[in-house]
């Protein structure tokens, strides 16, 4: 029976309070009920007038909870819809979070009463929220209700979006662990989802990487549980548990050492090792309710797969009989079981008593698992310190590689490995390792060079933040070091290396921008050593109007057009240049100012185009020109736009300009008004634009404020205040680079290459120690990617193009003034041509070839 709520001009919240309170007191009689209903309505009215939305929500959910069993599902949903809508009246994130906790706690308080409807109410509340942390709290309550209310099937489809949720919520490691465990518990309610449950437990354990023993001990119970679940599962033959620190700790724990030993047997050994373990530890199997027959059956299948991956393609029946410890009559039965489980693709030659293996479909557990371990070892051994990777380890690696090479040559293992498994393994490897893997087989070559794999590898690297590097640019060198293992620097050679004048002007998706002068630029991938030279694009101002102090650069990725773009802005230091009028449409007067030339390079079209600016962004340039201060000339990429700071001076305030890569629109971005007189710098943290401000007159004893713009259209908010470290004399340049994995620290670049972790909780500093590193250097975060491909130098424009347009003498002047003839060979020819025009001192007939 449906209860009808009478409609009126009454506030919906007040109507719900009246409706639920009347139902709650209906059994007490009119005389007792009327005063209580009046009192509750009066309290609700007072809360509405005072804007006490949290008090109102508390009152409403308390009344609704009392009558939930007395009203229909539709009325209950309608009631909670109005209650949940109260979150839209609250602007403070803290108040929103408090209200969410009040509502969600009441919704899950009675899980056995209309559990599916209550879960739907939580999802409605989730969709009403804008605050990421509040959404996370609601989702956690939904997971709790799914288990206690036995409605797990209703929430399981949302698990496919967990990765996007994590990116949206931006939660710390502790909350991630809580989430993964909660999801695993939901999946355990359905035995058919054991594999998915183990995957989330594995993700939980993987978050314990560089933790101390005390923190690792928190994961001990789940590590044991995950190991036992894998051993018990009859259809799961692959896992990544063995090398995880959270699982590896079991080996040294007296209470759990046998669990680790058994897990190791199931992953790396054969049936005989298991039988030996079982005979020695029969009581152990009973403790964890391990069925002996099931364990033996699984070990036989795993042993058969291992045998198939090691043999030459023909396995004698006798070998199978001995390894699996079965009778002659059972050999074919176990081969059929392995085929049915899709572990191997083979056929049986009954006449000659052979099993002919076509493919080991689940080779990653054994055969390919070993190959994968070698590849992973190859990708990391260069970062191991000598005490951990000595002569013994080198000899072991050499032996394994030799055996693998022989197998490849004689048995065709490369061809037998399914490409989907190869793809999965390769996605986990750094780009530098993939470059070496390209030459091992034609299918691997084609896979690694494919655009789909490039995109998938980049997407996974950005999501997992694996293989992150720090790019260090000193006066003469480019060097990289891995963020998670800063024990070895690697020199980066590149074709533009010309002493101390090569400049890095940006980094995005593993690609950096390099320049020797405003006309010689290139895109370069340090991981693959691939360079794309940009076509020479001259500057249309005369040489006397230009110096390098007035050139702004920017490198960005336009996600709208899937294109990499370079922006170059050059401001003339002389007023009123022909062809660059500063005039507003409809305004009769020609305004004289310092013109700006803006040109954009597109990698897709491999060409430049000139951008004609609207009047508004030209205003900052009209009455004065802007010197590019230290490091401020490089555009900062955030929200598909590049940003620069125009430094203030006695005649003008500091300004932020924004170039939209999708629309080619240049605009002025407003900053906090109270900061316009301070020294400003831009940075990016977690994809959000940051504004770093400090008092120029107090750089020795002051602090730095970091403001953040979380979304365009919103307002700037102060993020952190960074005090001056005791080891730093003064703040001249400060920039946040990246969060630590647990998001409790931020890596700061201070002045020229001093890298320090800043603890967000206790405000302490810890210098990032890089073995062999001596400053000063400029730092950029670099991801390992295959962007630009692996095919070496690309994009060489015809050299004569640089002479076909523009003022050639300008280049000669700039090369001689700035580069001293040490730049790109094309610049030398420019200089030669320019000098011929000026003085003709070169001998007639001189010709420069390259």
N, C-alpha and C positions, 0 to 999 in steps of 0.2 A: 504494500500500500504506500502511495506517495504522499508525503506531507506537503501541503501547499504553503509557500511563504507569501503572505499578502504584500503587494507592491505599494509603495507610497513615495512621497517626496523625501522620506527619511534617508539619512546617510546610510549607505549599504552596510558599513561596519556596525553602526548602531542597530540596524535592523537584524543583523546576525546575532548580536548580543541579546536583543530582546527575544528572538526566536529560540535560541539555545537555552537561555535562562528559564523561559516559560516551560520548556520541555523538561529541564532538569528538576524543577520544583512542582511539576504537575501533580505528583503523588502526595504532596504535603497538604493539598487543599488550598482554596483561594485565599483564605485569611493569612496563611503562612507564606504563600508564594508571592502575593502581590508586593509586600514590602521588599522582599529580596530581589525581585525583578526590577523594581524601581531603583533600588540601591545600585545594582549592577549597571543599569542604563545610565544613571547619573555619573558613575565613575567613568564609563565609556565616553560620555559627553565631555567631561572635564579633560580627559586625555586627548580627545580630538581638538578641543579648543587650545590646549596648552602645547599641542604638537608632540606629546609624549607617546610616540608611536610604539616604542618598546613595551611600555606599560599596557597599552591597548592590545598589542599582540598577545601578551601574556594572559590578559583577561579573556580574550576570545578563544585561545587554544585550550584554556582550562575548561571553559564552558562547553566547547565543542567535544572535548574528550569525554565529558560526562554523558553526553547524549549520543555518542557515535553508534552505539548498539541499538538505539531506538529509532533512527531515521534511515531512510533509503540510501543506497549508494549514490544516487544522483544528488540528493540533498547534501550528503556529507562532502561530496566533491565540490559542490557549489559553495558550501560554507568555507572550506579550506582555500578555495580559489580566492575568495575575498580576503581571507586572513593573509594569504601569501602575497597578495598585491600590496600590502602595507610596506613591503621592502622598497617600493618605488618612492615612498614618501621620505625616505631616509637618505641623506647625502654622505654622511660620514662612514667610511669603510668599517670602522670599529663598531659603530652602532648596527650597521647591516649584519656584521658577523654575529653580534650578540642576538639580534632578532632571529637570524637563521638558526642558531643553536637552540633557541627557545621553541621555535616552530617544529624543527626536525626532531628534537628530542620527544616532543609530545606525539608526533606522528608514529614513531617507532615504539612507543611505550606499550602498545597492545598489539603485538605482531600476529597473534592468532585471530584477530578480529578484522576481517576484510583486508588481508595482507596485500593482495594484488592492487586494490584501490589505493591503499596507503602508499604503495610504491609509485603509483601513477601521480599521486599528490606531490611526492618528493621530486619527481621529474618535472612537474609543472613549476615547482618552486625553483628548481635548477635553471629552467629556461627564462625565468623572470630576472635572474641575477646577472649583473655585469661584473661584479668583483670576483676575480679568479679564485682567491682563497676561500670565499664563501661558497663558490661552486664546488670546490674540492670537499669542503665539510659536508655539503648535502650529499655528494656522491658516496662518501664514506658511510653516511647513515643509510643510504640506499643499499649498500653492500651488507651492512649489519642486518637490515630488515630482510634481505633476500635469504639469508641463512636462518634467522630465527623464525621467519614467517613461512619458510619452505616455498619460496617463489623464485628460486634461483634461475629457472628457465626464462623468466621475464627480463632479467638484466644481463644474461650472458651475451646477447648480440652486441651490447655496447662495448664489450671487451676488445672488439676489433679496432676501436677508436682510441685505445689507451695512449698510444704514442702521440696522437694529436692533442689529447687531453693534457698530457704532461707538458707539452710545449705551451699550451694555453695557460695552465695553472701556474707554471714556473715555481714548483714546490721544491723544497730542499731534499737532501738525501734521506733524512729521517722520515719525512712524509712519504717519499717514494717507497721506502721499505714497508711502511704501514699499508700502503695501497696494494703493493704486489702480494703481500701476505693475505690481505682481505680477499682479493680476487681469487687467489689459490684456494682459500677456504670455501668460497662459493662454488668453485669448480669441483671440489672434492665431494660435493653433495650428489654429483652425477658421476657414477663410475665410468661411463662411456667417455668422459672428458678428462680422464687421468693424464693423458699426454699434455693437454692444455694446462692442467693444474701444475704439472711438473715444470712446464716452460716458465710460468710466473714465479714459482719457487726458485728456479734457476736465476731469473732476473733479480730476485730479492738477494740471493747469495752473491751475485756478481757486483752488487753495490759495495761490498766489503773488499776493497782493493788494497789500499795502503793504510790500513787501520792497525792500531796496536792490539796487543793480546787481549786486553780487557774488553775492547769493543768487539773484537772477533768472537769472543766467548758468547756474546748475545745471539749469534747466529748458529751456535753449536747444535741446538736441538733441531732447528730446521734443516741443518746440513745432514744430520743423521736421518731425519724423516725423508728428505729428498733422495738420499742414497738407497734407503730401503724401498721407497716407492719405485725407483728405477729398477731395482732388482726384482721386485714383485711383478711389475707390469709385463704381461706376456707379449705385448705387441710393440714395445718401445725398445729399440736397439741402439739408439744414439743419445748421448748426453754430453754436456760440456762441464760436468761437475769436477772432474778429477783434479784439474790444475787451479781451481779457484782457492784463494787463501782461506775462505770460510770453511771449505771442505778439507783442504790440506791440513788444517790444524787438528783434525781428528786422528791423523797418523801418530801424533805425539801424545794424545790423550789416552790414558790407560783404560778409561771406560768406553772409548769409542774407536780404539785402534783397530779392532776386528771388523768394524763396519767399513772403515776405509780400506782395509786389506781385501775384503770381499768385493767392494766396488771396483777396486783396481783389477781384480781377477776378471770380473765381468766385462770390463772395458778393454783390457790389454792381453789377457791370457786365454787359455783353452780349458777344455773339460778336465784334463788330468790335474791341473792346478786347483780347480774347484773341488774335485773329489778328495784331494789331499786336505784341503781346508775343512771340508765337511767331516771327514773322519776325525780330525783333531778338535773340532769345535761343534759337536752335535747339539749341545745344550744352547749354544748361541743362536742357532737357527730357530729353536723353540721360543727363545726370548722375544724375538721379533716376528713370530708367527710366520716364518718362511716355510713354505711347503716344499719338501725335498724333491718331489717329482716335478713340480713346476720349475724349480731352479735348474734341475738337470736338463729338462727339455729346452729351456732357454739357452743354457750353455752349449748344448749340442748344436743349436741353430747358429749361434755366434761362432762356434768353433768351425763349423762348415763354411761360413762366410770367410773367416780368416784363412782357411785352407784354400778356398777358391781364389782369394786375392794373391796368395803366395805362389801358387802353382803356375805352370806354363800354359794353362788353358785346358789341360787334360788331367783329370784326377782319377787315379785308379780306385776301384771299389775297395781294394784292400786298405788304402790309406784312410778312406772314410770310415771303414769299419774300426780301424785302430784308434783313430782320433776321437770318434764319437762313442767308442766302447759299446758297440751294438753287434748283433748277429748278422750273418750274411743276408738273411731275409729282410732285415730292417733297413738296409742301406738305401734302397730305392725309396722307401717310405719317408725317410728324413730328407732326401733330396726333393721329393714332392712337397713336403712341408715348407722347405726353404723357398721353393718356387711360388707356392701359394701365399706365403708371407711377403712376396715381392722383394726378397733379399738377393736372389740371383736369377739370371736368365741362362738356362742351360738345357741340354738334352742328354739323355742316357743312351749310351752304346752298350746294350745288353750283351751283344755278341762278344765284344772285346773287353767287357767289364770296365768301361771308362765313363766318367761324366765329363762332357765337353762343355766348358763354360764359355758362353758368349759375352755376358756382362755380369759384373758384380754390382747389382743395383743399389745395394746399401753399403758400398765400399767405404763410406766416410767413417763407419764404426771401426774399421780395421785397416784395410789397404790404403784407402785415400786418407784415412785419419793419420796414418804415418806420414804420407806425403804432405798433408796439411801442416803437421807439426814441423816438418823440415822447412817448409816455406815460411811459416811463422818464425821459426828459429832464424832463418836467413834475414827476415825483416827486422829482427831485434838484436842480433848478435853484435852489430856494430855499436850498440849502445851499452853493452855489458862491460863492466870494469874487468881488469885483467884477473883479479882474484876469483872472479866468478866464471871466466871463460878462458881457461888456460890451454896448455898443450894437449892435455887429456881430452878436453871437450872438442878441440879442433880435430884431433885424430878420430874421435867418435863420429863427428859430423862428416868427415871425409869418407869414412867407411860406409855410412848410411847413404851418402850421395852416390858413391860408386856402385853400391848394390842397386840403388834405384835406377841409375843410368843403365846398368846391364839389363834390368827388367824391362825398361822402356825399349831398349834396342831389340831384345830377343823375344819379348812376350806381347808387345803392343799394348801395354797397360794404358798409355795415353788415350788410345782410341776406345778403350773399354770403359773409361770413366764417364758416367753420364754428365752431359754438359750442365744440367741444372745443379748438380752437386758442385761442379767446378765453379759455376757462377756464384754459388753461395759462399764457397771458400774465398774466392777472389774478392768478393765485396768486402771482406774483413781485412784485406791486406793493404798496406800503404802503397801509394802510387809508384814510389821508387822500386819496390819489389815487383810490381806488375809490369814495369818496363822490361825487367829482366826475364819475366815469364813469357813475354810475347814471342821470344825466339825459340821456345821449346817445342811448339807444335803449331801447325796452321790453324786448327780450330781455336786454340787459345789466342793466337794472333788476331783472328777475326773477332773473337768475343771482346777482347780488351780494346780493340779499335772501334767497336760499334758505339753509336751515339746513345743507344738505350743503356748499355752498361756504364758509359761515362756518367749519364744522368743518375742512375741508380747508385753508383759508387759515391758520387758527390752528395746525394741526398742522405745516404746512410752515414757518411762521415760528418756531415753537419748536424745530424740528429744525435749521434752518439758521442760527438766530440772526441773521437779517437784520432790518434796520430797527429795531434796538433803540434805545431812547431812555433818557435820564436825566430823571426828573421831579424838579424842584427846587421845594421849598415854602419860600418866605420868609415874612416876617411878613404881607405883603399880597398876594402873587402866587403863582400856580402857573405854572411855565414848563417847557418841554421843550427838549431838545437831543439830536440824534442822537449816539450813542456813537462811531460811526466818522467823524463829521464835526462835531466840536464848535465850529463856527465861527459859528453863529447861534442865538440863543435865540428861542423862540416863546412868546408869552404865551398862557395857557389861561384863557379866560373860562368861568365856570360859574354856574348860577343860585344857588348857595349862597355866592357871593363877597360877603362882608360885612366887609371890612376885614381885620384881622389875626387873626381868631378861627376861621376855617375850618381844620379839621385833617384831614390825610390819615392814615388809620389802617390802610392796607394796599394792596397791589397784587398782582393775579393775572390772568394772561391778558389784559392790556391794560385791565383794569378797576381803578379805585381806589375806596376807601371814603372818603367825606367826612362830616364831622359839624360842626355848630355847637354842639351840646349833646347830652347823652345821649338826648334824645328826638327830635332832628331829624337824620336820617341819610339818605344817598343813595349809590347806586352810579353811577359816572360813567366814561365812556370818553373820554379826552382826544383820541383820534384821530378819532372820529366826532362828538364833542360831544353824545353821547346821555347823558341822565341818567335814572335811575330812582329816584324818591323812595320811601323806605320808609314804610309806614304808621306813623303815630305810635303808639308803644307806651309807655305811662306806666310809671314805676317805682313799685312798691307801698310802698316805705318812705316815711315822713313826711319832709317837707322838712328838718327839723332833723337828720335822720340821714344826710344825703347832702351831699357836696361832690364836685367833679370830680376831686379827688385820689384818689378811691377807685373809679374807673370803668375797667374794662378793655374794650378793643374787639378784634375780630378779623375779618378778611375772608379767606375761603378758598373753594376749589373742591373740592367733593366728587366725586371721580371715580367713586365707586360709584353714586351716584344721578344723576350728571351735573347737578349743581345748585350754584349759588353761594349761599353762606351767610354771614350776619353774626352774630357772637356778641357779646353785651353782658353783662358781669358787673359787678355793682354790690355793694360791700360796705358794710354799715351801720357807721357809726363808733360806734354805741351798742350795748351788749350786750343780748341777749335781746329780740328783736322778735317780736311775736305773729304766728303763722303761719309762723315760720321756726325751729322747734325743732331743736336739734342733738342727735339721739338715735339710738343704734345699735339696730338691730332685736334684740329679745330682751334689751336692757340696761334695767334697771328705772329708772335715774336720768335725769332731764332735765338736759342739760348746757347751761349758759349760755355763750354765746360771741358772736362778731361775725358775724351771718348774712350770706350772700351770695345775691343774686338772679341767676340765670342764665337768659337768654332768647336764643333762636335764631331768626333770620329766614331763611326759604327763598324764593329768587327764583321757584322754580317755582310755589309756592302763593301767593306774595306775602302771606305772613302770618307772624306771630310765634308762638312757643310757649314756655312756661316749662319748664325742665329741673329735675327734682328730683334733687339730688345724692345719691350714696351717702355713707355715713358717712366712709369713708377720706379722700376729698379735702377734706372739711370740717375735718379735724383742723388743717391749717395756719391756719385762720381762727378757731379756737375761742378762743384766749386773747389774741390781739392782732390789730390791724388793720394793713393794709399800705398805706403811701403809694406811689402810682405815681411812680417816679423818671422822670427825663428820657428820653423815648422808650421806656420799658419797658412802657408800657400798651398797645402795639400788638402783637397776636398775630403770631407768625412761623409761616408755613406750611411744613410739611415732612411727607412721608409721610402725606398726607391728614389731617393733624392740625394744630391751632393750638397754639402754645406761648407761655407767658409766664414771666417771672422774678418771683418774689415776693422783693423785696429783703430782705436780712438786717438785723437791728438788734441792740442789746445783749441782747435776750431771745430771739432766734431766728436760725437760720441761713437763708441764701438757699435758695430752693427753685424747682424748675421744675415747672409744672403743664401738663398736656396735655389738650386737648379733641379727641376723635375725631369728625370731621365725619360719619362714616358711622353711628356708633352713638350719638352724643350722650352719650358717656361722658367724664367728667372724672376724671383720675387724676394722681398725682404721679409725675414721671419722675426717676429717680435720676441724679445727676451724679457726677463724680469726687469721692471723699471728701476728697481733699487740697485741693479748691478751695472747700469750703463756707464758708470764712471770707472769701473774696475778693469783690470787687465783680464781678458777673457781668452779662453782656448776651447776648442771643441773636441769631443771624443764620442765614442759609441760603446755602449755596454749592453749586451744581450739584445742587440738590435734597436735600442732606444738611444736617441740623441742626448748627449751629456754636455753641459756647459760648466767649465772649470774656471773659477774666478778667485783672484787673490789681489791683495793690495800691493801695488807695485812699489810703494814707498816703505813697505814693511816686509820685504821678502826674506829678511834674515830671521825674524822672530815671529812671523805671522803664521796663518793657517790657510788652507785652501778649502773652499766650499764647492761641492759638486752638486749641480742641479740637473734634473732629468726631465725630459719631455716624453712621457710614455705613449702619447698618441697625438697626432695633429688635430688641432681644434680644441685640445685640452690646455691645461695651464702647466707652467713649470712648477716643480716642487723640489725643495731641497732634499737631496738624497743622503749625503754624508758630509761631515766636516773632517778633513784630514789635517791633523797637527803636523808640524815640521819634525821629522825624525832627528834624533840627536846626532846621527852620523852625517847629516846633510847640512851644509853651511847655509844654503838659501834655496828658496823655491823660485826657480826661473821658468821651469816647464814641468807640468804634472799632467798625466793622462792615465785614466783607467783603461786596462787592456782586456781583462777577462776575469770571470768568477772562477774560484776553485771548484772542484767537482762537488763538494758538499755545500757550496754556495755560502760558506761562512767567511770567506776571504776574497779580496780583490787584488789582482796583480796590478801594481802601479809602475809606470815609467816616470822616473823623476830626473829632471835635467837631461843630461846626455847619457842615457843608457843605464842608469842605476835602476835595477828592477827589485821591487820589494813587495812582499805579500802584506796587505793591510787587513788585520783582523777586525771584522765589523762589530764584534761583541766587546772585546776588551781594548780595542783601539791600539793594539800593539803592532810593531813592524818586524818582519823577518826578511832578511836579504835573500834573494834567490841566488844560490851559489851555482855558477856555471863553470865547470872544470875547464881551465885554459882560457877563460874569458878575461880580457882586460879592456876596459872602456877607453874613450867614450864611444858609444854606438847609439844609433836610433833603432827603436824596436817596433816590430809589427807582428801581429798574430797571423800565422799562415797555416792553412789547412792543406792536407795532402790530397791532391786531386789530379785528374787526367785532363782538365780543361786545356784546350789548345792541342790536345792529342799527343801522340808520342813519336811524331815523325820529324823531329828536329826543327831546323830553321824554316819558317814559312813567311809568306807575305812580303817577299822582297819586291818592292816597287821598282819600276824602271828608273835607273839613276838619272836619266836625262829629264825626268819630270820636274825635278827640283829647279831646273833652269828655265822651265817653260813659262813660269809665271812669277810675279812678285819682283821686289827690288833685290837684285842679286848682291849688290854691294853691301847691303845690310848684313847678310850672312857672313861675308868676309870680315866685316868689322867685328861682328859678335864672336866669330871663331878666334880671331886674333886676340880680342880683348879678354874673352872668358876662357876659351879652351886652349889657347896657345898651340893650335895645330895638333892637339893630342886626341881629338875626337874621332868620330866615325869617318871612314874613308870618303864617304860622300861629302862630308863637311870640308874635307881638304880640297876637293875639287871646287866646291863653292868658293873657298877662300882664294884658290888659284885664279878662278874666273874674276872674282872681285878685284884682286890685286892687278890683274892684267888691265882692267878698266882704269884703275887708279894710276898706276905708274908704268906699267909695261916693263918692269924690270926683269921678268923671266925671259929667257932666251926664246927666240922665235922657233916654233916647232916643238916646244916642250909639250909632252902629253902624259897625263897621269892615268895609269891603268890600274884596275883592281878586279 
